[in-house]
Structure formats: C-alpha cells, structure tokens
Amino acid sequence: MTLSSSSSTRAWLLALASLAILSAGGCVSTRTPELLQDVEALRAQLASLQKSNERLEAEVEALQQARSAPGVPDTDLAALDARIGSLEGQISALRQSLDDAQDRMTAFSVDLQSTRELALRAQPPRAAPSQPPEGDLEAPVVPGQEGSPTGLEDSRTEGSVEDTYSAAYADFTKGNYALAIAGFQEFLKKYPDSELSDNAQFWVAESYFSQGDYDTAAAEYDLVIQKHPKGDRIPAAYLKKGLCLMETHRTAEGAVLLQHLIQTYPTSEEAALARDRLEGMGVKP
C-alpha cells in the first residue's frame, strides 16, 4: 500500500485545522479521554483491516498459482480470473480504507498533542496577593526610580511572554499562518531562552508545513532538532521533517529519517506513525 502525497498532506492539514476547534470554549481538558478512545479504536480498526488485506492477498496468490498450473481447463481459468479480479477489487477498497484510517490516526494524534498543550496553557495564573505578607515593610520609592521593588514588574514581564506566545498560537489555530510565523519569530527573538522556545520553533515549522512550503518547513523542523535536542518536540520534528522530505521527492532521505526516529524513540506515538508510513511504502522500519 502506498500513500499518495496529496493524501498524506490532506491528512496533516486536516489535523492542524482541527486545532481551531480545540481552542474554543472551556472543553480542552475534557477532550483528552475522548481522543485517547478514538486513537485506540482506530488502532483496532487498522489491525483488523490489515489482517483482512493480508488474507485476501494470500488468497489471490494461491489462485494465481492454481491458474498457472499445467492442464487447467479454459472454463476453470475463466472462473479463476473472475475470482482473482473480484478479490483484487476488494483489496483495492481495503487499501483505501487503510489509507483513510491512517489519515484519521495521524489527525487524532496531532489533535491529542495539541489538546494536551492547550490544557497546560489554559491553567489560570496564580493571583498576586492583594496585601503584602504581615511583617513586610513597603519599600520606599526613590524619585526617578519608580520601578517596582516588590517584583510585580517581573510578573508583568513574564505575562508578556505568555501573551506573545498565546497570540501567535491563536493565529495558528485559526489558520492565519503568516501571522503565526511572524508572532512566533518575534517570540523567539525576544525570549530565546524561554521554556516555550522549542514549542514556538516547532509551530513556525508547522505553519510552513500547513501552507505546503515543505522545503522551508523541513529547515524549520531541523532548527527544532538542532537547538532543542532534549526537548519533547524532537520526535514530532523528526517525523514531520521526514514527511517534508518525502513531499519534495526525497523519499530515500525521508525514509532514513523515519527509521532513525523509530530506532531512537521506539515507544513514541510518532514512531508508531513513522512505522505505519514506512510499511505502507513497502519499506522495512
């Protein structure tokens, strides 16, 4: 089974478009169990479809061997040909079902990752105390030095970090990819050492991917790998860079990268997706 470029691209764009739905309302944290159930159901469906496909292919192979045997009457040949044709039609339909199921699996996996991230972003910040702790003295304000000695200015600065990131992410979820890229790049310029910098770099790459600019997206995913080698976005960056290479007709390079992902992060969801993609191409993971 071979997934077409248009099919795989459509699946990822569908997955990314679904993020806009997740950003609405207060239901972010409640979606995770539902998505996990959907993913498990799809895995079971994929396994069932794969078994059916293997059974039909084995039957076709047996019929083809019977047909090539010497001395088979013409009437039997015609019947064998009809049966083989029918089975091949069923196999074709099964492969399309497998393609569709794998597309949905990809979409749900990205959806799940984004739901988890949005749940973290949705946590309310700790409120600053309305009164200073008992026993603390109010620090004097020196004329010409009206800064906040209580640390509230640092709190506002940290809030601006979150605000800049959230604004760019909101543009991404709405499909405003050019604005999202500009916003995340501004974030990376202002806050290169933030704990969100690997996420920001990843969403820059995702924005280019969503626009179909696979060359630029591959380079941006590579920056995630180079600058944040211990970040939790690394498996996804390897997966998506590999897909970009395949979309730009560098299939062998992409396959090598997916194999590296599987070997380095064998238990990750991205490794499972990479394994499915390689097997669908007839390549050993």
FIMARPA-333330 format. One record per residue (C-alpha): residue number from 1; chain; z, x, y. Coordinates in pm, whole numbers. Last residue first. Layout:
# FIMARPA-333330
@num: NUM | cadena: A | pz: Z | px: X | py: Y
...
END
This chain:
# FIMARPA-333330
@num: 285 | cadena: A | pz: 950 | px: 1100 | py: 10
@num: 284 | cadena: A | pz: 640 | px: 1110 | py: -215
@num: 283 | cadena: A | pz: 338 | px: 991 | py: -20
@num: 282 | cadena: A | pz: 144 | px: 681 | py: -128
@num: 281 | cadena: A | pz: 131 | px: 551 | py: 230
@num: 280 | cadena: A | pz: 371 | px: 268 | py: 145
@num: 279 | cadena: A | pz: 597 | px: 522 | py: -19
@num: 278 | cadena: A | pz: 602 | px: 719 | py: 304
@num: 277 | cadena: A | pz: 686 | px: 412 | py: 513
@num: 276 | cadena: A | pz: 957 | px: 292 | py: 275
@num: 275 | cadena: A | pz: 1119 | px: 636 | py: 273
@num: 274 | cadena: A | pz: 1110 | px: 652 | py: 653
@num: 273 | cadena: A | pz: 1279 | px: 311 | py: 672
@num: 272 | cadena: A | pz: 1551 | px: 422 | py: 431
@num: 271 | cadena: A | pz: 1594 | px: 747 | py: 625
@num: 270 | cadena: A | pz: 1633 | px: 547 | py: 947
@num: 269 | cadena: A | pz: 1911 | px: 343 | py: 788
@num: 268 | cadena: A | pz: 2098 | px: 670 | py: 732
@num: 267 | cadena: A | pz: 2217 | px: 787 | py: 391
@num: 266 | cadena: A | pz: 1968 | px: 1072 | py: 346
@num: 265 | cadena: A | pz: 2015 | px: 1227 | py: 692
@num: 264 | cadena: A | pz: 1877 | px: 1579 | py: 647
@num: 263 | cadena: A | pz: 1650 | px: 1523 | py: 346
@num: 262 | cadena: A | pz: 1521 | px: 1182 | py: 462
@num: 261 | cadena: A | pz: 1467 | px: 1305 | py: 818
@num: 260 | cadena: A | pz: 1283 | px: 1615 | py: 695
@num: 259 | cadena: A | pz: 1057 | px: 1390 | py: 484
@num: 258 | cadena: A | pz: 989 | px: 1179 | py: 795
@num: 257 | cadena: A | pz: 896 | px: 1495 | py: 986
@num: 256 | cadena: A | pz: 662 | px: 1612 | py: 710
@num: 255 | cadena: A | pz: 495 | px: 1269 | py: 703
@num: 254 | cadena: A | pz: 442 | px: 1279 | py: 1080
@num: 253 | cadena: A | pz: 281 | px: 1622 | py: 1061
@num: 252 | cadena: A | pz: 48 | px: 1500 | py: 784
@num: 251 | cadena: A | pz: -41 | px: 1183 | py: 976
@num: 250 | cadena: A | pz: -139 | px: 1350 | py: 1300
@num: 249 | cadena: A | pz: -372 | px: 1059 | py: 1380
@num: 248 | cadena: A | pz: -201 | px: 967 | py: 1709
@num: 247 | cadena: A | pz: -17 | px: 672 | py: 1550
@num: 246 | cadena: A | pz: 103 | px: 903 | py: 1273
@num: 245 | cadena: A | pz: 251 | px: 1146 | py: 1524
@num: 244 | cadena: A | pz: 421 | px: 858 | py: 1704
@num: 243 | cadena: A | pz: 566 | px: 735 | py: 1374
@num: 242 | cadena: A | pz: 717 | px: 1078 | py: 1310
@num: 241 | cadena: A | pz: 861 | px: 1083 | py: 1662
@num: 240 | cadena: A | pz: 1015 | px: 741 | py: 1592
@num: 239 | cadena: A | pz: 1184 | px: 851 | py: 1273
@num: 238 | cadena: A | pz: 1306 | px: 1184 | py: 1410
@num: 237 | cadena: A | pz: 1444 | px: 1015 | py: 1721
@num: 236 | cadena: A | pz: 1615 | px: 747 | py: 1510
@num: 235 | cadena: A | pz: 1786 | px: 1013 | py: 1300
@num: 234 | cadena: A | pz: 1891 | px: 1207 | py: 1615
@num: 233 | cadena: A | pz: 2035 | px: 916 | py: 1813
@num: 232 | cadena: A | pz: 2393 | px: 978 | py: 1696
@num: 231 | cadena: A | pz: 2408 | px: 1303 | py: 1891
@num: 230 | cadena: A | pz: 2461 | px: 1645 | py: 1733
@num: 229 | cadena: A | pz: 2123 | px: 1792 | py: 1830
@num: 228 | cadena: A | pz: 2140 | px: 1645 | py: 2183
@num: 227 | cadena: A | pz: 1906 | px: 1856 | py: 2395
@num: 226 | cadena: A | pz: 1645 | px: 1948 | py: 2134
@num: 225 | cadena: A | pz: 1640 | px: 1626 | py: 1931
@num: 224 | cadena: A | pz: 1649 | px: 1395 | py: 2234
@num: 223 | cadena: A | pz: 1386 | px: 1615 | py: 2401
@num: 222 | cadena: A | pz: 1165 | px: 1571 | py: 2094
@num: 221 | cadena: A | pz: 1189 | px: 1196 | py: 2138
@num: 220 | cadena: A | pz: 1049 | px: 1249 | py: 2489
@num: 219 | cadena: A | pz: 757 | px: 1460 | py: 2359
@num: 218 | cadena: A | pz: 677 | px: 1198 | py: 2096
@num: 217 | cadena: A | pz: 689 | px: 923 | py: 2361
@num: 216 | cadena: A | pz: 443 | px: 1114 | py: 2578
@num: 215 | cadena: A | pz: 194 | px: 1137 | py: 2292
@num: 214 | cadena: A | pz: 263 | px: 779 | py: 2179
@num: 213 | cadena: A | pz: 184 | px: 609 | py: 2508
@num: 212 | cadena: A | pz: 168 | px: 261 | py: 2349
@num: 211 | cadena: A | pz: 377 | px: 99 | py: 2623
@num: 210 | cadena: A | pz: 663 | px: 37 | py: 2381
@num: 209 | cadena: A | pz: 654 | px: 402 | py: 2282
@num: 208 | cadena: A | pz: 685 | px: 508 | py: 2648
@num: 207 | cadena: A | pz: 990 | px: 286 | py: 2685
@num: 206 | cadena: A | pz: 1137 | px: 411 | py: 2357
@num: 205 | cadena: A | pz: 1112 | px: 771 | py: 2479
@num: 204 | cadena: A | pz: 1297 | px: 686 | py: 2801
@num: 203 | cadena: A | pz: 1542 | px: 489 | py: 2587
@num: 202 | cadena: A | pz: 1620 | px: 802 | py: 2382
@num: 201 | cadena: A | pz: 1681 | px: 1009 | py: 2695
@num: 200 | cadena: A | pz: 1927 | px: 748 | py: 2823
@num: 199 | cadena: A | pz: 2105 | px: 734 | py: 2488
@num: 198 | cadena: A | pz: 2141 | px: 1113 | py: 2483
@num: 197 | cadena: A | pz: 2273 | px: 1104 | py: 2840
@num: 196 | cadena: A | pz: 2536 | px: 840 | py: 2767
@num: 195 | cadena: A | pz: 2818 | px: 1090 | py: 2718
@num: 194 | cadena: A | pz: 2736 | px: 1210 | py: 3067
@num: 193 | cadena: A | pz: 2644 | px: 1576 | py: 3115
@num: 192 | cadena: A | pz: 2307 | px: 1518 | py: 3283
@num: 191 | cadena: A | pz: 2458 | px: 1263 | py: 3526
@num: 190 | cadena: A | pz: 2243 | px: 1252 | py: 3839
@num: 189 | cadena: A | pz: 1914 | px: 1373 | py: 3691
@num: 188 | cadena: A | pz: 1966 | px: 1189 | py: 3363
@num: 187 | cadena: A | pz: 2046 | px: 866 | py: 3548
@num: 186 | cadena: A | pz: 1738 | px: 902 | py: 3769
@num: 185 | cadena: A | pz: 1532 | px: 953 | py: 3453
@num: 184 | cadena: A | pz: 1691 | px: 641 | py: 3304
@num: 183 | cadena: A | pz: 1602 | px: 437 | py: 3610
@num: 182 | cadena: A | pz: 1245 | px: 564 | py: 3642
@num: 181 | cadena: A | pz: 1182 | px: 502 | py: 3272
@num: 180 | cadena: A | pz: 1335 | px: 154 | py: 3294
@num: 179 | cadena: A | pz: 1125 | px: 68 | py: 3599
@num: 178 | cadena: A | pz: 807 | px: 167 | py: 3413
@num: 177 | cadena: A | pz: 928 | px: -20 | py: 3104
@num: 176 | cadena: A | pz: 997 | px: -357 | py: 3262
@num: 175 | cadena: A | pz: 1008 | px: -521 | py: 2919
@num: 174 | cadena: A | pz: 1318 | px: -726 | py: 3000
@num: 173 | cadena: A | pz: 1535 | px: -519 | py: 2764
@num: 172 | cadena: A | pz: 1415 | px: -202 | py: 2935
@num: 171 | cadena: A | pz: 1489 | px: -329 | py: 3284
@num: 170 | cadena: A | pz: 1843 | px: -418 | py: 3172
@num: 169 | cadena: A | pz: 1879 | px: -68 | py: 3029
@num: 168 | cadena: A | pz: 1788 | px: 85 | py: 3364
@num: 167 | cadena: A | pz: 2045 | px: -131 | py: 3545
@num: 166 | cadena: A | pz: 2308 | px: -59 | py: 3281
@num: 165 | cadena: A | pz: 2263 | px: 318 | py: 3312
@num: 164 | cadena: A | pz: 2290 | px: 319 | py: 3691
@num: 163 | cadena: A | pz: 2585 | px: 80 | py: 3685
@num: 162 | cadena: A | pz: 2769 | px: 278 | py: 3417
@num: 161 | cadena: A | pz: 2742 | px: 600 | py: 3616
@num: 160 | cadena: A | pz: 2826 | px: 410 | py: 3936
@num: 159 | cadena: A | pz: 3145 | px: 291 | py: 3773
@num: 158 | cadena: A | pz: 3242 | px: 652 | py: 3705
@num: 157 | cadena: A | pz: 3205 | px: 723 | py: 4078
@num: 156 | cadena: A | pz: 3415 | px: 419 | py: 4163
@num: 155 | cadena: A | pz: 3689 | px: 541 | py: 3931
@num: 154 | cadena: A | pz: 3672 | px: 887 | py: 4086
@num: 153 | cadena: A | pz: 3723 | px: 722 | py: 4427
@num: 152 | cadena: A | pz: 4024 | px: 541 | py: 4287
@num: 151 | cadena: A | pz: 4191 | px: 874 | py: 4209
@num: 150 | cadena: A | pz: 4501 | px: 814 | py: 4419
@num: 149 | cadena: A | pz: 4405 | px: 1080 | py: 4675
@num: 148 | cadena: A | pz: 4127 | px: 853 | py: 4806
@num: 147 | cadena: A | pz: 3926 | px: 1033 | py: 5070
@num: 146 | cadena: A | pz: 4003 | px: 973 | py: 5439
@num: 145 | cadena: A | pz: 4020 | px: 1340 | py: 5525
@num: 144 | cadena: A | pz: 3943 | px: 1338 | py: 5900
@num: 143 | cadena: A | pz: 4294 | px: 1223 | py: 5977
@num: 142 | cadena: A | pz: 4524 | px: 1307 | py: 5686
@num: 141 | cadena: A | pz: 4611 | px: 1010 | py: 5469
@num: 140 | cadena: A | pz: 4961 | px: 1033 | py: 5328
@num: 139 | cadena: A | pz: 5014 | px: 984 | py: 4957
@num: 138 | cadena: A | pz: 5197 | px: 665 | py: 4867
@num: 137 | cadena: A | pz: 5505 | px: 759 | py: 4672
@num: 136 | cadena: A | pz: 5537 | px: 689 | py: 4304
@num: 135 | cadena: A | pz: 5877 | px: 566 | py: 4189
@num: 134 | cadena: A | pz: 5752 | px: 238 | py: 4053
@num: 133 | cadena: A | pz: 5393 | px: 262 | py: 3941
@num: 132 | cadena: A | pz: 5140 | px: 186 | py: 4218
@num: 131 | cadena: A | pz: 5064 | px: -183 | py: 4267
@num: 130 | cadena: A | pz: 4745 | px: -375 | py: 4186
@num: 129 | cadena: A | pz: 4696 | px: -166 | py: 3873
@num: 128 | cadena: A | pz: 4329 | px: -76 | py: 3808
@num: 127 | cadena: A | pz: 4160 | px: -307 | py: 3561
@num: 126 | cadena: A | pz: 4036 | px: -152 | py: 3240
@num: 125 | cadena: A | pz: 3662 | px: -201 | py: 3207
@num: 124 | cadena: A | pz: 3533 | px: -500 | py: 3012
@num: 123 | cadena: A | pz: 3357 | px: -427 | py: 2681
@num: 122 | cadena: A | pz: 2995 | px: -539 | py: 2716
@num: 121 | cadena: A | pz: 2852 | px: -187 | py: 2690
@num: 120 | cadena: A | pz: 3005 | px: -146 | py: 2344
@num: 119 | cadena: A | pz: 2862 | px: -478 | py: 2228
@num: 118 | cadena: A | pz: 2528 | px: -381 | py: 2381
@num: 117 | cadena: A | pz: 2522 | px: -66 | py: 2168
@num: 116 | cadena: A | pz: 2600 | px: -256 | py: 1848
@num: 115 | cadena: A | pz: 2334 | px: -514 | py: 1928
@num: 114 | cadena: A | pz: 2082 | px: -237 | py: 1994
@num: 113 | cadena: A | pz: 2141 | px: -84 | py: 1651
@num: 112 | cadena: A | pz: 2112 | px: -425 | py: 1486
@num: 111 | cadena: A | pz: 1788 | px: -513 | py: 1665
@num: 110 | cadena: A | pz: 1639 | px: -177 | py: 1566
@num: 109 | cadena: A | pz: 1725 | px: -250 | py: 1203
@num: 108 | cadena: A | pz: 1610 | px: -614 | py: 1230
@num: 107 | cadena: A | pz: 1268 | px: -511 | py: 1365
@num: 106 | cadena: A | pz: 1216 | px: -247 | py: 1097
@num: 105 | cadena: A | pz: 1314 | px: -493 | py: 824
@num: 104 | cadena: A | pz: 1080 | px: -752 | py: 976
@num: 103 | cadena: A | pz: 789 | px: -507 | py: 963
@num: 102 | cadena: A | pz: 883 | px: -415 | py: 605
@num: 101 | cadena: A | pz: 879 | px: -783 | py: 511
@num: 100 | cadena: A | pz: 537 | px: -833 | py: 671
@num: 99 | cadena: A | pz: 390 | px: -531 | py: 496
@num: 98 | cadena: A | pz: 539 | px: -644 | py: 165
@num: 97 | cadena: A | pz: 391 | px: -991 | py: 213
@num: 96 | cadena: A | pz: 53 | px: -832 | py: 284
@num: 95 | cadena: A | pz: 92 | px: -627 | py: -33
@num: 94 | cadena: A | pz: 171 | px: -941 | py: -227
@num: 93 | cadena: A | pz: -144 | px: -1113 | py: -98
@num: 92 | cadena: A | pz: -357 | px: -816 | py: -204
@num: 91 | cadena: A | pz: -187 | px: -807 | py: -543
@num: 90 | cadena: A | pz: -258 | px: -1178 | py: -593
@num: 89 | cadena: A | pz: -624 | px: -1123 | py: -513
@num: 88 | cadena: A | pz: -632 | px: -828 | py: -752
@num: 87 | cadena: A | pz: -485 | px: -1053 | py: -1019
@num: 86 | cadena: A | pz: -759 | px: -1312 | py: -975
@num: 85 | cadena: A | pz: -1032 | px: -1050 | py: -986
@num: 84 | cadena: A | pz: -883 | px: -896 | py: -1300
@num: 83 | cadena: A | pz: -872 | px: -1239 | py: -1465
@num: 82 | cadena: A | pz: -1233 | px: -1314 | py: -1376
@num: 81 | cadena: A | pz: -1345 | px: -973 | py: -1498
@num: 80 | cadena: A | pz: -1158 | px: -1019 | py: -1824
@num: 79 | cadena: A | pz: -1318 | px: -1360 | py: -1877
@num: 78 | cadena: A | pz: -1662 | px: -1218 | py: -1808
@num: 77 | cadena: A | pz: -1599 | px: -927 | py: -2041
@num: 76 | cadena: A | pz: -1480 | px: -1167 | py: -2311
@num: 75 | cadena: A | pz: -1804 | px: -1361 | py: -2287
@num: 74 | cadena: A | pz: -2000 | px: -1037 | py: -2296
@num: 73 | cadena: A | pz: -1837 | px: -936 | py: -2623
@num: 72 | cadena: A | pz: -1622 | px: -618 | py: -2623
@num: 71 | cadena: A | pz: -1777 | px: -361 | py: -2858
@num: 70 | cadena: A | pz: -1634 | px: -46 | py: -2702
@num: 69 | cadena: A | pz: -1312 | px: -65 | py: -2495
@num: 68 | cadena: A | pz: -1367 | px: -50 | py: -2119
@num: 67 | cadena: A | pz: -1256 | px: -411 | py: -2070
@num: 66 | cadena: A | pz: -932 | px: -354 | py: -2258
@num: 65 | cadena: A | pz: -852 | px: -56 | py: -2034
@num: 64 | cadena: A | pz: -926 | px: -267 | py: -1726
@num: 63 | cadena: A | pz: -701 | px: -541 | py: -1860
@num: 62 | cadena: A | pz: -414 | px: -296 | py: -1910
@num: 61 | cadena: A | pz: -456 | px: -158 | py: -1558
@num: 60 | cadena: A | pz: -462 | px: -507 | py: -1411
@num: 59 | cadena: A | pz: -141 | px: -594 | py: -1598
@num: 58 | cadena: A | pz: 32 | px: -281 | py: -1470
@num: 57 | cadena: A | pz: -78 | px: -365 | py: -1115
@num: 56 | cadena: A | pz: 61 | px: -716 | py: -1153
@num: 55 | cadena: A | pz: 398 | px: -589 | py: -1274
@num: 54 | cadena: A | pz: 419 | px: -327 | py: -998
@num: 53 | cadena: A | pz: 348 | px: -589 | py: -731
@num: 52 | cadena: A | pz: 608 | px: -825 | py: -873
@num: 51 | cadena: A | pz: 866 | px: -545 | py: -872
@num: 50 | cadena: A | pz: 780 | px: -453 | py: -514
@num: 49 | cadena: A | pz: 808 | px: -813 | py: -401
@num: 48 | cadena: A | pz: 1153 | px: -846 | py: -558
@num: 47 | cadena: A | pz: 1276 | px: -521 | py: -401
@num: 46 | cadena: A | pz: 1139 | px: -622 | py: -61
@num: 45 | cadena: A | pz: 1307 | px: -962 | py: -84
@num: 44 | cadena: A | pz: 1641 | px: -802 | py: -171
@num: 43 | cadena: A | pz: 1609 | px: -566 | py: 123
@num: 42 | cadena: A | pz: 1515 | px: -860 | py: 344
@num: 41 | cadena: A | pz: 1830 | px: -1049 | py: 243
@num: 40 | cadena: A | pz: 2042 | px: -740 | py: 314
@num: 39 | cadena: A | pz: 1885 | px: -700 | py: 659
@num: 38 | cadena: A | pz: 1935 | px: -1066 | py: 742
@num: 37 | cadena: A | pz: 2300 | px: -1052 | py: 633
@num: 36 | cadena: A | pz: 2356 | px: -746 | py: 852
@num: 35 | cadena: A | pz: 2186 | px: -928 | py: 1139
@num: 34 | cadena: A | pz: 2419 | px: -1225 | py: 1106
@num: 33 | cadena: A | pz: 2726 | px: -1001 | py: 1090
@num: 32 | cadena: A | pz: 2611 | px: -817 | py: 1407
@num: 31 | cadena: A | pz: 2524 | px: -1126 | py: 1612
@num: 30 | cadena: A | pz: 2883 | px: -1213 | py: 1704
@num: 29 | cadena: A | pz: 2924 | px: -907 | py: 1928
@num: 28 | cadena: A | pz: 2632 | px: -998 | py: 2149
@num: 27 | cadena: A | pz: 2699 | px: -1369 | py: 2190
@num: 26 | cadena: A | pz: 2813 | px: -1357 | py: 2550
@num: 25 | cadena: A | pz: 2490 | px: -1466 | py: 2715
@num: 24 | cadena: A | pz: 2156 | px: -1286 | py: 2735
@num: 23 | cadena: A | pz: 2107 | px: -919 | py: 2648
@num: 22 | cadena: A | pz: 2028 | px: -994 | py: 2283
@num: 21 | cadena: A | pz: 1721 | px: -1200 | py: 2373
@num: 20 | cadena: A | pz: 1579 | px: -913 | py: 2576
@num: 19 | cadena: A | pz: 1637 | px: -684 | py: 2279
@num: 18 | cadena: A | pz: 1388 | px: -887 | py: 2076
@num: 17 | cadena: A | pz: 1104 | px: -722 | py: 2264
@num: 16 | cadena: A | pz: 1202 | px: -391 | py: 2108
@num: 15 | cadena: A | pz: 1170 | px: -525 | py: 1757
@num: 14 | cadena: A | pz: 839 | px: -696 | py: 1830
@num: 13 | cadena: A | pz: 706 | px: -373 | py: 1980
@num: 12 | cadena: A | pz: 820 | px: -191 | py: 1665
@num: 11 | cadena: A | pz: 649 | px: -436 | py: 1435
@num: 10 | cadena: A | pz: 327 | px: -452 | py: 1638
@num: 9 | cadena: A | pz: 301 | px: -72 | py: 1624
@num: 8 | cadena: A | pz: 340 | px: -78 | py: 1247
@num: 7 | cadena: A | pz: 70 | px: -344 | py: 1204
@num: 6 | cadena: A | pz: -172 | px: -185 | py: 1451
@num: 5 | cadena: A | pz: -142 | px: 149 | py: 1276
@num: 4 | cadena: A | pz: -214 | px: -10 | py: 939
@num: 3 | cadena: A | pz: 49 | px: 2 | py: 665
@num: 2 | cadena: A | pz: -94 | px: 134 | py: 342
@num: 1 | cadena: A | pz: 0 | px: 0 | py: 0
END
